[in-house]
Amino acid sequence: RVALQWRTALGSSLVVSTGLMFASALYLALLRSAARWWPREDYLWLAMTTMDLAAVAVPLQKAVGMLLSFYALDRVARYWRIMMEGCLIQGRSADLGMICGVVDKDSERAWRECYRL
């Protein structure tokens, strides 16, 4: 449910892709009806426009593929930064545990000083 909200990357991509699918379905319906009802010259103009759009789509697919690969690499790098921070926190908490284990804690004041470390 959270992933379908507009604020997340998945939610925004779902909204945009749904709009694009709707627009392409309308365009295909226009092409099918134009083949049947439009004069030949008008339909040939529409067919040439569609071929021009298809010629532009191939380089765009390569560019989008490159952008998505960089996006995925950024996500992996962010994941590893989070993992490294977790390892640092784990190491520091283990260090504090070892320090607290060797400090002589015979009074309440010694326990509080150890806790403040």
C-alpha positions in Angstrom: 0.0 0.0 0.0 2.8 2.4 0.8 4.6 1.6 -2.5 1.6 2.7 -4.5 1.8 6.3 -3.2 3.1 9.0 -5.4 6.0 9.8 -3.0 7.8 6.5 -3.7 9.7 5.7 -6.8 7.6 2.6 -7.4 4.4 4.5 -7.0 5.4 7.2 -9.4 6.7 4.8 -12.0 3.4 2.8 -11.7 1.3 6.0 -12.3 3.5 7.1 -15.2 3.5 3.7 -16.8 -0.2 3.3 -16.5 -0.7 6.7 -18.2 1.7 5.7 -21.0 -0.1 2.3 -21.5 -3.4 4.1 -21.7 -2.0 6.6 -24.3 -0.5 3.8 -26.4 -3.8 1.8 -26.3 -5.6 4.9 -27.5 -3.0 5.4 -30.3 -3.3 1.8 -31.4 -7.1 2.2 -31.5 -6.6 5.3 -33.6 -4.4 3.4 -36.0 -6.8 0.5 -36.4 -9.8 2.8 -37.0 -7.7 5.0 -39.3 -6.9 2.0 -41.5 -10.5 1.3 -42.0 -12.1 4.8 -42.2 -9.5 7.4 -43.3 -8.6 8.1 -46.9 -5.4 6.5 -48.1 -3.3 9.7 -48.2 -4.2 10.6 -44.6 -3.4 7.0 -43.4 -0.1 7.0 -45.2 0.8 10.3 -43.4 -0.1 8.7 -40.1 1.9 5.6 -41.0 5.0 7.7 -41.8 4.7 9.5 -38.5 4.5 6.2 -36.7 7.6 5.0 -38.4 9.4 8.2 -37.5 8.4 7.7 -33.9 9.6 4.1 -34.0 13.0 5.2 -35.4 13.3 7.6 -32.4 12.3 5.0 -29.9 15.3 2.7 -30.5 18.0 5.2 -29.4 15.7 6.2 -26.5 15.5 2.6 -25.3 19.3 2.5 -25.2 19.6 5.8 -23.3 16.9 4.7 -20.8 18.7 1.4 -20.3 21.9 3.2 -19.5 20.1 5.5 -17.1 18.5 2.5 -15.4 21.8 0.7 -15.0 23.3 3.8 -13.3 20.2 4.0 -11.1 20.7 0.4 -10.1 24.4 1.0 -9.4 23.5 3.9 -7.2 21.0 1.8 -5.2 23.7 -0.9 -4.7 26.2 1.7 -3.6 23.7 3.2 -1.2 22.9 -0.3 0.2 26.6 -0.9 0.8 27.1 2.4 2.5 24.2 1.5 4.9 25.8 -1.9 5.5 29.2 -0.3 6.3 27.6 2.1 8.8 25.9 -0.9 10.4 29.2 -2.7 10.7 30.8 0.4 12.2 28.0 0.7 14.8 28.2 -3.0 15.6 32.0 -2.7 16.1 31.7 0.3 18.3 29.0 -1.3 20.4 31.2 -4.4 20.8 34.1 -2.1 21.9 31.8 -0.5 24.5 30.7 -3.9 25.7 34.3 -5.0 26.1 35.2 -1.8 28.0 32.2 -2.1 30.2 33.1 -5.8 30.9 36.5 -4.9 32.3 35.6 -1.9 34.3 35.1 -2.6 38.0 31.5 -1.8 38.9 31.1 -2.2 42.6 28.9 0.9 43.1 25.9 2.6 41.4 28.2 5.5 40.4 30.5 3.1 38.6 27.6 1.6 36.7 26.4 5.1 35.6 29.9 6.1 34.5 30.1 2.9 32.5 26.7 3.7 31.0 27.8 7.2 30.0 30.7 5.7 28.0 
